């Protein structure tokens, strides 16, 4: 009898659970789920995918972690939901302007739509978009597929395949995505009331570049960016390269001491023999990247020429250096996930480089080689292009340092609406 009652209760409970699963979510459920996703986006944008914790997400909402698990079974599922929501938002912005008659019209409308969304976020009327700097660290097949679909949609904003062969189209689509994602790193310098003005100025640079109309393309001058060292590569340099590559691939938190050591096939003890802490190594990675960027700027300036010639030589040398893979530059977008105690100082160092790019652009405007564009916006866009070169090989496999100038660097300066360079 007891067994019969027990069986009946179990069957009834299972039936009730099945009925509950079939019922559409309530408004309250959806509201709470959306609040959790928004909290996750804010945490991911501060700490990266691997740095986000369910506890931190819950604390933002004054919840306990088990309350989050009721909606998402683990951190990875929550991060995937956050990325997918952001991808849906991008899809909507692209779709709203995909039928505009020209690539200039499509790109301009999209940039305005992005800044309008940012304005509504600043005023509390829309949810923030996730930063996709370390999306690969999640290793989610669903998210990766959706991201590739978004890449294709961004490529659809550009000129068609008859005007842009696939390698050029892919390189420009990656450049476009990177420019959009980089806005989050500098738009805090702009008043939300000026977002529409900034969007217009960015759209002009994005579509038509910074080269003054009628000015010839200056072939970049070769610059030697090699660090002066003798003999075999030092152990310190090997740790720098391993950490840089891992941070570029997995973000700050993905580049753990264990993973850096494993990449070099050494023990954690060996790591701490050469480095006091992981953060010390990360700072050294940024220091080397900043040093390389300054070396390129100074070498280009010493070679002389117009402001445009100096910029083209600097950017070409840095991107070719990144493509060579010998001593990669650290993606400066990794700054978004480093500990806040380190972030401010490193960001200040990076902003000085962007400030110098703006100054060189002013030289170009004065000497007539550069168009009279907003140099503050343009300098950030140049920084974004250099930063994005670390992932260019994912979208343009087989592209060599010798061809990267024609496919990738020239659109930075001549605009995404320019003809493909031959």
C-alpha positions as a LaTeX table, in Angstrom:
\begin{tabular}{lrrr}
\hline
Residue & $x$ (\AA) & $y$ (\AA) & $z$ (\AA) \\
\hline
Unk1 & 0.00 & 0.00 & 0.00 \\
Unk2 & 2.77 & 2.35 & 0.92 \\
Unk3 & 4.58 & 1.55 & $-2.32$ \\
Unk4 & 1.38 & 2.20 & $-4.25$ \\
Unk5 & 0.89 & 5.57 & $-2.60$ \\
Unk6 & 4.53 & 6.42 & $-3.15$ \\
Unk7 & 4.36 & 5.44 & $-6.82$ \\
Unk8 & 1.20 & 7.50 & $-7.27$ \\
Unk9 & 2.77 & 10.56 & $-5.62$ \\
Unk10 & 5.89 & 10.19 & $-7.76$ \\
Unk11 & 3.85 & 9.91 & $-10.93$ \\
Unk12 & 1.78 & 12.93 & $-9.94$ \\
Unk13 & 4.91 & 14.96 & $-9.17$ \\
Unk14 & 6.47 & 14.03 & $-12.51$ \\
Unk15 & 3.30 & 14.99 & $-14.33$ \\
Unk16 & 3.21 & 18.34 & $-12.52$ \\
Unk17 & 6.87 & 18.97 & $-13.41$ \\
Unk18 & 6.15 & 18.15 & $-17.05$ \\
Unk19 & 3.18 & 20.53 & $-17.04$ \\
Unk20 & 5.32 & 23.24 & $-15.48$ \\
Unk21 & 8.01 & 22.75 & $-18.13$ \\
Unk22 & 5.40 & 23.21 & $-20.87$ \\
Unk23 & 3.98 & 26.39 & $-19.39$ \\
Unk24 & 5.43 & 29.63 & $-20.81$ \\
Unk25 & 7.67 & 31.57 & $-18.41$ \\
Unk26 & 5.93 & 34.18 & $-16.32$ \\
Unk27 & 6.75 & 37.86 & $-16.60$ \\
Unk28 & 8.35 & 37.73 & $-13.19$ \\
Unk29 & 10.56 & 34.82 & $-14.25$ \\
Unk30 & 11.65 & 36.58 & $-17.46$ \\
Unk31 & 12.31 & 39.83 & $-15.60$ \\
Unk32 & 14.53 & 38.11 & $-13.06$ \\
Unk33 & 16.34 & 36.12 & $-15.75$ \\
Unk34 & 17.00 & 39.28 & $-17.77$ \\
Unk35 & 18.27 & 41.05 & $-14.66$ \\
Unk36 & 20.72 & 38.20 & $-14.05$ \\
Unk37 & 21.94 & 38.32 & $-17.65$ \\
Unk38 & 22.45 & 42.08 & $-17.41$ \\
Unk39 & 24.41 & 41.64 & $-14.19$ \\
Unk40 & 26.53 & 38.98 & $-15.90$ \\
Unk41 & 27.28 & 41.32 & $-18.82$ \\
Unk42 & 28.44 & 44.02 & $-16.41$ \\
Unk43 & 30.69 & 41.54 & $-14.58$ \\
Unk44 & 32.08 & 40.08 & $-17.81$ \\
Unk45 & 32.84 & 43.56 & $-19.14$ \\
Unk46 & 34.80 & 44.29 & $-15.95$ \\
Unk47 & 36.56 & 40.98 & $-15.40$ \\
Unk48 & 36.24 & 38.90 & $-18.56$ \\
Unk49 & 34.50 & 35.55 & $-18.97$ \\
Unk50 & 36.84 & 33.61 & $-16.75$ \\
Unk51 & 36.92 & 36.31 & $-14.09$ \\
Unk52 & 33.14 & 36.45 & $-13.70$ \\
Unk53 & 31.69 & 34.44 & $-10.81$ \\
Unk54 & 28.11 & 33.53 & $-9.99$ \\
Unk55 & 28.66 & 35.04 & $-6.56$ \\
Unk56 & 29.57 & 38.44 & $-8.02$ \\
Unk57 & 26.62 & 38.31 & $-10.42$ \\
Unk58 & 24.27 & 37.47 & $-7.55$ \\
Unk59 & 25.72 & 40.15 & $-5.26$ \\
Unk60 & 24.89 & 42.86 & $-7.84$ \\
Unk61 & 21.24 & 41.88 & $-7.45$ \\
Unk62 & 21.36 & 41.27 & $-3.71$ \\
Unk63 & 20.82 & 37.55 & $-4.29$ \\
Unk64 & 22.55 & 34.40 & $-3.12$ \\
Unk65 & 24.40 & 32.32 & $-5.76$ \\
Unk66 & 21.85 & 29.49 & $-5.54$ \\
Unk67 & 19.19 & 31.91 & $-6.76$ \\
Unk68 & 21.20 & 32.40 & $-9.96$ \\
Unk69 & 21.61 & 28.64 & $-10.38$ \\
Unk70 & 17.81 & 28.35 & $-10.46$ \\
Unk71 & 17.94 & 30.18 & $-13.82$ \\
Unk72 & 21.36 & 29.07 & $-15.10$ \\
Unk73 & 22.93 & 25.82 & $-14.03$ \\
Unk74 & 26.51 & 27.11 & $-14.19$ \\
Unk75 & 28.67 & 30.11 & $-15.08$ \\
Unk76 & 29.25 & 28.91 & $-18.63$ \\
Unk77 & 25.54 & 28.73 & $-19.38$ \\
Unk78 & 25.05 & 32.23 & $-18.00$ \\
Unk79 & 27.98 & 33.63 & $-20.00$ \\
Unk80 & 26.59 & 32.03 & $-23.15$ \\
Unk81 & 23.20 & 33.63 & $-22.52$ \\
Unk82 & 24.88 & 37.01 & $-22.04$ \\
Unk83 & 26.84 & 36.74 & $-25.28$ \\
Unk84 & 23.83 & 35.49 & $-27.24$ \\
Unk85 & 21.71 & 38.39 & $-26.01$ \\
Unk86 & 24.40 & 40.79 & $-27.18$ \\
Unk87 & 24.62 & 39.07 & $-30.56$ \\
Unk88 & 20.85 & 39.38 & $-30.95$ \\
Unk89 & 21.14 & 43.11 & $-30.31$ \\
Unk90 & 23.82 & 43.46 & $-32.99$ \\
Unk91 & 21.74 & 41.43 & $-35.43$ \\
Unk92 & 18.80 & 43.77 & $-34.87$ \\
Unk93 & 20.92 & 46.88 & $-35.46$ \\
Unk94 & 22.39 & 45.42 & $-38.64$ \\
Unk95 & 19.04 & 44.20 & $-39.97$ \\
Unk96 & 17.43 & 47.60 & $-39.47$ \\
Unk97 & 19.80 & 49.15 & $-42.00$ \\
Unk98 & 20.83 & 46.23 & $-44.21$ \\
Unk99 & 18.64 & 47.47 & $-47.09$ \\
Unk100 & 20.29 & 50.89 & $-47.38$ \\
Unk101 & 21.41 & 51.37 & $-50.99$ \\
Unk102 & 25.18 & 51.83 & $-50.50$ \\
Unk103 & 27.90 & 50.62 & $-48.20$ \\
Unk104 & 28.44 & 54.18 & $-46.99$ \\
Unk105 & 24.75 & 54.50 & $-46.09$ \\
Unk106 & 24.67 & 51.09 & $-44.36$ \\
Unk107 & 27.82 & 51.70 & $-42.33$ \\
Unk108 & 26.79 & 55.22 & $-41.36$ \\
Unk109 & 23.33 & 54.12 & $-40.26$ \\
Unk110 & 24.76 & 51.25 & $-38.22$ \\
Unk111 & 27.27 & 53.45 & $-36.38$ \\
Unk112 & 24.49 & 55.90 & $-35.52$ \\
Unk113 & 22.34 & 53.01 & $-34.29$ \\
Unk114 & 25.19 & 51.76 & $-32.09$ \\
Unk115 & 25.75 & 55.17 & $-30.46$ \\
Unk116 & 22.01 & 55.64 & $-30.02$ \\
Unk117 & 21.91 & 52.35 & $-28.13$ \\
Unk118 & 24.90 & 53.51 & $-26.05$ \\
Unk119 & 23.04 & 56.74 & $-25.24$ \\
Unk120 & 20.03 & 54.77 & $-24.02$ \\
Unk121 & 22.33 & 52.56 & $-21.91$ \\
Unk122 & 23.85 & 55.67 & $-20.32$ \\
Unk123 & 20.38 & 56.99 & $-19.52$ \\
Unk124 & 19.17 & 53.65 & $-18.12$ \\
Unk125 & 16.84 & 52.88 & $-21.02$ \\
Unk126 & 18.69 & 49.87 & $-22.47$ \\
Unk127 & 20.90 & 47.00 & $-21.33$ \\
Unk128 & 24.67 & 47.21 & $-21.93$ \\
Unk129 & 26.20 & 45.12 & $-24.69$ \\
Unk130 & 28.82 & 42.52 & $-23.77$ \\
Unk131 & 32.44 & 43.04 & $-24.72$ \\
Unk132 & 33.59 & 40.17 & $-26.93$ \\
Unk133 & 37.32 & 40.47 & $-26.21$ \\
Unk134 & 37.63 & 36.96 & $-24.76$ \\
Unk135 & 34.58 & 35.23 & $-26.24$ \\
Unk136 & 36.78 & 32.33 & $-27.38$ \\
Unk137 & 37.68 & 31.61 & $-23.77$ \\
Unk138 & 34.11 & 30.37 & $-23.24$ \\
Unk139 & 34.58 & 27.70 & $-25.92$ \\
Unk140 & 30.83 & 27.44 & $-26.55$ \\
Unk141 & 29.86 & 25.92 & $-29.89$ \\
Unk142 & 26.51 & 27.73 & $-29.87$ \\
Unk143 & 28.08 & 31.11 & $-29.16$ \\
Unk144 & 30.89 & 30.54 & $-31.67$ \\
Unk145 & 28.38 & 29.69 & $-34.40$ \\
Unk146 & 26.30 & 32.77 & $-33.59$ \\
Unk147 & 29.43 & 34.94 & $-33.58$ \\
Unk148 & 30.48 & 33.72 & $-37.03$ \\
Unk149 & 26.95 & 34.47 & $-38.25$ \\
Unk150 & 27.31 & 38.01 & $-36.88$ \\
Unk151 & 30.66 & 38.35 & $-38.66$ \\
Unk152 & 28.93 & 37.48 & $-41.95$ \\
Unk153 & 26.23 & 40.06 & $-41.25$ \\
Unk154 & 28.84 & 42.72 & $-40.60$ \\
Unk155 & 30.52 & 41.73 & $-43.86$ \\
Unk156 & 27.15 & 42.24 & $-45.54$ \\
Unk157 & 27.27 & 45.95 & $-44.60$ \\
Unk158 & 30.28 & 46.34 & $-46.89$ \\
Unk159 & 30.46 & 46.35 & $-50.67$ \\
Unk160 & 29.46 & 43.10 & $-52.39$ \\
Unk161 & 31.83 & 40.30 & $-53.48$ \\
Unk162 & 32.10 & 41.78 & $-56.98$ \\
Unk163 & 33.77 & 44.85 & $-55.50$ \\
Unk164 & 35.57 & 43.17 & $-52.61$ \\
Unk165 & 37.20 & 39.75 & $-53.10$ \\
Unk166 & 36.80 & 37.44 & $-50.09$ \\
Unk167 & 40.20 & 38.13 & $-48.45$ \\
Unk168 & 39.56 & 41.89 & $-48.61$ \\
Unk169 & 35.96 & 41.50 & $-47.42$ \\
Unk170 & 36.97 & 39.34 & $-44.47$ \\
Unk171 & 39.80 & 41.66 & $-43.46$ \\
Unk172 & 37.49 & 44.68 & $-43.59$ \\
Unk173 & 34.70 & 42.91 & $-41.73$ \\
Unk174 & 37.13 & 42.05 & $-38.94$ \\
Unk175 & 38.32 & 45.66 & $-38.93$ \\
Unk176 & 34.71 & 46.87 & $-38.70$ \\
Unk177 & 33.86 & 44.55 & $-35.81$ \\
Unk178 & 37.01 & 45.56 & $-33.98$ \\
Unk179 & 36.26 & 49.25 & $-34.40$ \\
Unk180 & 32.76 & 48.75 & $-32.99$ \\
Unk181 & 33.96 & 46.68 & $-30.03$ \\
Unk182 & 36.70 & 49.21 & $-29.27$ \\
Unk183 & 34.19 & 52.03 & $-28.82$ \\
Unk184 & 33.56 & 50.72 & $-25.30$ \\
Unk185 & 37.19 & 51.54 & $-24.44$ \\
Unk186 & 36.93 & 55.25 & $-25.26$ \\
Unk187 & 33.31 & 56.42 & $-25.43$ \\
Unk188 & 33.40 & 57.30 & $-21.71$ \\
Unk189 & 35.38 & 60.38 & $-22.80$ \\
Unk190 & 32.29 & 61.63 & $-24.67$ \\
Unk191 & 29.18 & 63.13 & $-23.13$ \\
Unk192 & 26.13 & 60.98 & $-24.00$ \\
Unk193 & 24.52 & 64.10 & $-25.43$ \\
Unk194 & 27.37 & 64.22 & $-27.98$ \\
Unk195 & 27.06 & 60.58 & $-29.06$ \\
Unk196 & 25.22 & 61.46 & $-32.29$ \\
Unk197 & 27.92 & 64.00 & $-33.16$ \\
Unk198 & 30.63 & 61.46 & $-32.43$ \\
Unk199 & 28.83 & 58.80 & $-34.48$ \\
Unk200 & 28.78 & 61.11 & $-37.50$ \\
Unk201 & 32.49 & 61.83 & $-37.19$ \\
Unk202 & 33.37 & 58.18 & $-36.72$ \\
Unk203 & 31.23 & 57.16 & $-39.70$ \\
Unk204 & 33.07 & 59.60 & $-41.96$ \\
Unk205 & 36.45 & 58.19 & $-40.91$ \\
Unk206 & 35.23 & 54.59 & $-41.07$ \\
Unk207 & 33.88 & 54.94 & $-44.61$ \\
Unk208 & 36.31 & 57.43 & $-46.18$ \\
Unk209 & 39.43 & 57.17 & $-44.03$ \\
Unk210 & 41.87 & 59.93 & $-43.11$ \\
Unk211 & 43.76 & 60.34 & $-46.40$ \\
Unk212 & 43.02 & 63.72 & $-47.98$ \\
Unk213 & 41.10 & 63.31 & $-51.21$ \\
Unk214 & 43.51 & 63.25 & $-54.15$ \\
Unk215 & 46.54 & 62.41 & $-52.02$ \\
Unk216 & 48.54 & 59.38 & $-53.22$ \\
Unk217 & 48.93 & 56.31 & $-51.05$ \\
Unk218 & 52.35 & 56.51 & $-49.34$ \\
Unk219 & 54.13 & 53.18 & $-49.38$ \\
Unk220 & 55.14 & 52.38 & $-45.79$ \\
Unk221 & 58.81 & 52.61 & $-44.99$ \\
Unk222 & 60.41 & 49.51 & $-43.43$ \\
Unk223 & 61.09 & 49.95 & $-39.73$ \\
Unk224 & 63.28 & 47.75 & $-37.58$ \\
Unk225 & 61.33 & 46.88 & $-34.42$ \\
Unk226 & 63.60 & 44.11 & $-33.20$ \\
Unk227 & 64.80 & 44.30 & $-29.61$ \\
Unk228 & 68.56 & 44.33 & $-29.32$ \\
Unk229 & 69.68 & 41.11 & $-27.62$ \\
Unk230 & 72.50 & 38.65 & $-28.16$ \\
Unk231 & 72.53 & 34.87 & $-28.06$ \\
Unk232 & 69.58 & 32.57 & $-27.41$ \\
Unk233 & 66.17 & 33.86 & $-26.37$ \\
Unk234 & 66.16 & 34.35 & $-22.59$ \\
Unk235 & 63.83 & 32.54 & $-20.22$ \\
Unk236 & 62.22 & 35.86 & $-19.33$ \\
Unk237 & 61.44 & 36.48 & $-23.00$ \\
Unk238 & 59.92 & 33.01 & $-23.35$ \\
Unk239 & 57.61 & 33.69 & $-20.41$ \\
Unk240 & 56.66 & 37.04 & $-21.92$ \\
Unk241 & 55.77 & 35.43 & $-25.25$ \\
Unk242 & 53.80 & 32.58 & $-23.67$ \\
Unk243 & 51.83 & 34.92 & $-21.42$ \\
Unk244 & 51.14 & 37.34 & $-24.27$ \\
Unk245 & 49.83 & 34.59 & $-26.55$ \\
Unk246 & 47.60 & 33.14 & $-23.82$ \\
Unk247 & 46.18 & 36.52 & $-22.81$ \\
Unk248 & 45.46 & 37.29 & $-26.46$ \\
Unk249 & 43.64 & 33.96 & $-26.82$ \\
Unk250 & 41.96 & 33.52 & $-23.43$ \\
Unk251 & 41.99 & 36.89 & $-21.70$ \\
Unk252 & 43.70 & 37.87 & $-18.45$ \\
Unk253 & 42.02 & 35.25 & $-16.27$ \\
Unk254 & 42.45 & 32.51 & $-18.86$ \\
Unk255 & 46.21 & 32.96 & $-18.76$ \\
Unk256 & 46.75 & 31.27 & $-15.41$ \\
Unk257 & 50.14 & 30.41 & $-13.96$ \\
Unk258 & 49.40 & 26.73 & $-14.66$ \\
Unk259 & 48.57 & 27.34 & $-18.31$ \\
Unk260 & 51.53 & 29.64 & $-18.93$ \\
Unk261 & 53.83 & 27.03 & $-17.37$ \\
Unk262 & 52.22 & 24.22 & $-19.36$ \\
Unk263 & 52.72 & 26.11 & $-22.63$ \\
Unk264 & 56.45 & 26.24 & $-21.89$ \\
Unk265 & 56.46 & 22.68 & $-20.51$ \\
Unk266 & 57.88 & 23.82 & $-17.17$ \\
Unk267 & 56.70 & 23.53 & $-13.58$ \\
Unk268 & 54.95 & 26.19 & $-11.52$ \\
Unk269 & 58.14 & 26.29 & $-9.49$ \\
Unk270 & 60.04 & 27.32 & $-12.60$ \\
Unk271 & 57.46 & 30.03 & $-13.23$ \\
Unk272 & 57.97 & 31.52 & $-9.77$ \\
Unk273 & 61.72 & 31.23 & $-10.14$ \\
Unk274 & 61.55 & 33.74 & $-13.01$ \\
Unk275 & 58.47 & 35.75 & $-11.98$ \\
Unk276 & 57.39 & 36.87 & $-8.53$ \\
Unk277 & 53.68 & 36.94 & $-9.46$ \\
Unk278 & 51.45 & 36.57 & $-12.49$ \\
Unk279 & 50.54 & 40.25 & $-12.31$ \\
Unk280 & 54.21 & 41.19 & $-12.46$ \\
Unk281 & 54.50 & 39.17 & $-15.68$ \\
Unk282 & 51.33 & 40.72 & $-17.13$ \\
Unk283 & 52.65 & 44.23 & $-16.44$ \\
Unk284 & 55.90 & 43.24 & $-18.16$ \\
Unk285 & 53.90 & 42.06 & $-21.19$ \\
Unk286 & 52.18 & 45.44 & $-21.41$ \\
Unk287 & 55.49 & 47.24 & $-20.87$ \\
Unk288 & 57.05 & 45.38 & $-23.79$ \\
Unk289 & 54.04 & 46.13 & $-26.02$ \\
Unk290 & 54.13 & 49.84 & $-25.16$ \\
Unk291 & 57.88 & 49.89 & $-25.74$ \\
Unk292 & 57.46 & 48.32 & $-29.18$ \\
Unk293 & 54.73 & 50.79 & $-30.14$ \\
Unk294 & 56.86 & 53.74 & $-29.09$ \\
Unk295 & 59.83 & 52.31 & $-30.97$ \\
Unk296 & 57.74 & 52.19 & $-34.13$ \\
Unk297 & 56.50 & 55.78 & $-33.67$ \\
Unk298 & 59.99 & 57.15 & $-33.05$ \\
Unk299 & 61.53 & 55.22 & $-35.96$ \\
Unk300 & 58.83 & 56.45 & $-38.34$ \\
Unk301 & 59.26 & 60.03 & $-37.17$ \\
Unk302 & 63.02 & 59.83 & $-37.57$ \\
Unk303 & 62.55 & 58.59 & $-41.14$ \\
Unk304 & 60.69 & 61.82 & $-41.85$ \\
Unk305 & 57.85 & 62.57 & $-44.23$ \\
Unk306 & 54.33 & 63.85 & $-43.92$ \\
Unk307 & 52.04 & 63.08 & $-41.00$ \\
Unk308 & 50.29 & 60.49 & $-43.15$ \\
Unk309 & 53.59 & 58.83 & $-44.09$ \\
Unk310 & 54.62 & 58.62 & $-40.44$ \\
Unk311 & 51.30 & 57.06 & $-39.43$ \\
Unk312 & 51.17 & 54.59 & $-42.32$ \\
Unk313 & 54.73 & 53.44 & $-41.62$ \\
Unk314 & 54.06 & 53.11 & $-37.89$ \\
Unk315 & 50.83 & 51.13 & $-38.22$ \\
Unk316 & 52.16 & 48.93 & $-41.03$ \\
Unk317 & 55.29 & 48.04 & $-39.07$ \\
Unk318 & 53.34 & 47.19 & $-35.92$ \\
Unk319 & 50.78 & 45.04 & $-37.73$ \\
Unk320 & 53.45 & 43.26 & $-39.78$ \\
Unk321 & 55.32 & 42.66 & $-36.52$ \\
Unk322 & 52.17 & 41.18 & $-34.98$ \\
Unk323 & 51.57 & 38.98 & $-38.01$ \\
Unk324 & 55.12 & 37.60 & $-37.89$ \\
Unk325 & 54.36 & 35.98 & $-34.53$ \\
Unk326 & 57.95 & 36.19 & $-33.31$ \\
Unk327 & 57.31 & 38.49 & $-30.35$ \\
Unk328 & 53.60 & 39.29 & $-30.41$ \\
Unk329 & 52.08 & 42.48 & $-29.09$ \\
Unk330 & 49.61 & 42.14 & $-26.26$ \\
Unk331 & 46.04 & 42.99 & $-27.23$ \\
Unk332 & 45.35 & 46.21 & $-25.40$ \\
Unk333 & 41.70 & 45.16 & $-25.14$ \\
Unk334 & 42.97 & 42.79 & $-22.42$ \\
Unk335 & 43.12 & 45.89 & $-20.22$ \\
Unk336 & 39.39 & 45.56 & $-19.62$ \\
Unk337 & 39.92 & 42.43 & $-17.51$ \\
Unk338 & 43.14 & 43.11 & $-15.57$ \\
Unk339 & 42.74 & 43.87 & $-11.85$ \\
Unk340 & 41.54 & 47.40 & $-11.25$ \\
Unk341 & 44.63 & 48.16 & $-9.16$ \\
Unk342 & 46.74 & 47.73 & $-12.31$ \\
Unk343 & 44.27 & 48.93 & $-14.92$ \\
Unk344 & 44.35 & 52.68 & $-14.33$ \\
Unk345 & 48.12 & 53.03 & $-14.68$ \\
Unk346 & 48.31 & 50.80 & $-17.76$ \\
Unk347 & 45.37 & 52.57 & $-19.40$ \\
Unk348 & 47.09 & 55.90 & $-18.84$ \\
Unk349 & 50.20 & 54.56 & $-20.57$ \\
Unk350 & 48.15 & 53.38 & $-23.51$ \\
Unk351 & 46.21 & 56.64 & $-23.76$ \\
Unk352 & 49.51 & 58.47 & $-24.17$ \\
Unk353 & 50.14 & 56.45 & $-27.32$ \\
Unk354 & 46.68 & 57.28 & $-28.67$ \\
Unk355 & 47.36 & 60.93 & $-27.83$ \\
Unk356 & 50.54 & 60.77 & $-29.92$ \\
Unk357 & 48.60 & 59.28 & $-32.83$ \\
Unk358 & 46.22 & 62.24 & $-32.59$ \\
Unk359 & 49.17 & 64.62 & $-32.58$ \\
Unk360 & 50.63 & 63.02 & $-35.73$ \\
Unk361 & 47.22 & 63.26 & $-37.37$ \\
Unk362 & 47.25 & 66.99 & $-36.58$ \\
Unk363 & 50.62 & 67.19 & $-38.37$ \\
Unk364 & 49.03 & 65.47 & $-41.35$ \\
Unk365 & 46.09 & 67.88 & $-41.42$ \\
Unk366 & 48.53 & 70.81 & $-41.25$ \\
Unk367 & 50.77 & 69.54 & $-44.06$ \\
Unk368 & 47.80 & 68.57 & $-46.25$ \\
Unk369 & 48.33 & 64.80 & $-46.32$ \\
Unk370 & 45.42 & 64.01 & $-43.98$ \\
Unk371 & 41.80 & 65.06 & $-44.28$ \\
Unk372 & 40.44 & 67.43 & $-41.61$ \\
Unk373 & 38.88 & 64.72 & $-39.46$ \\
Unk374 & 38.25 & 64.48 & $-35.72$ \\
Unk375 & 41.75 & 63.45 & $-34.64$ \\
Unk376 & 40.59 & 62.22 & $-31.22$ \\
Unk377 & 38.20 & 59.71 & $-32.78$ \\
Unk378 & 40.64 & 58.79 & $-35.57$ \\
Unk379 & 43.47 & 58.08 & $-33.12$ \\
Unk380 & 41.27 & 55.62 & $-31.24$ \\
Unk381 & 40.34 & 53.93 & $-34.51$ \\
Unk382 & 44.02 & 53.55 & $-35.41$ \\
Unk383 & 44.65 & 52.04 & $-31.98$ \\
Unk384 & 41.73 & 49.64 & $-32.54$ \\
Unk385 & 43.18 & 48.47 & $-35.86$ \\
Unk386 & 46.55 & 47.69 & $-34.27$ \\
Unk387 & 44.85 & 45.91 & $-31.38$ \\
Unk388 & 42.70 & 43.81 & $-33.73$ \\
Unk389 & 45.67 & 42.53 & $-35.72$ \\
Unk390 & 46.21 & 39.90 & $-33.01$ \\
Unk391 & 43.10 & 38.06 & $-34.22$ \\
Unk392 & 43.32 & 38.79 & $-37.94$ \\
Unk393 & 44.60 & 35.28 & $-38.70$ \\
Unk394 & 41.30 & 33.77 & $-37.51$ \\
Unk395 & 39.37 & 35.55 & $-40.28$ \\
Unk396 & 41.98 & 35.73 & $-43.04$ \\
Unk397 & 43.92 & 32.45 & $-42.80$ \\
Unk398 & 47.04 & 32.43 & $-44.90$ \\
Unk399 & 47.41 & 36.20 & $-45.03$ \\
Unk400 & 51.09 & 37.04 & $-44.84$ \\
Unk401 & 52.85 & 40.09 & $-43.41$ \\
Unk402 & 53.64 & 41.02 & $-47.02$ \\
Unk403 & 49.98 & 41.27 & $-48.04$ \\
Unk404 & 48.48 & 42.65 & $-44.82$ \\
Unk405 & 49.11 & 46.26 & $-45.85$ \\
Unk406 & 46.98 & 45.96 & $-49.01$ \\
Unk407 & 44.17 & 44.00 & $-47.35$ \\
Unk408 & 44.03 & 45.53 & $-43.89$ \\
Unk409 & 46.17 & 48.63 & $-43.37$ \\
Unk410 & 45.02 & 50.60 & $-46.39$ \\
Unk411 & 41.32 & 50.38 & $-45.43$ \\
Unk412 & 42.26 & 51.81 & $-42.03$ \\
Unk413 & 43.50 & 54.97 & $-43.76$ \\
Unk414 & 41.45 & 55.00 & $-46.99$ \\
Unk415 & 38.15 & 53.83 & $-45.47$ \\
Unk416 & 36.04 & 50.71 & $-45.70$ \\
Unk417 & 34.22 & 52.12 & $-48.74$ \\
Unk418 & 37.45 & 52.42 & $-50.74$ \\
Unk419 & 38.19 & 50.06 & $-53.66$ \\
Unk420 & 40.21 & 46.95 & $-52.91$ \\
Unk421 & 43.93 & 47.67 & $-53.28$ \\
Unk422 & 45.67 & 45.61 & $-55.95$ \\
\hline
\end{tabular}
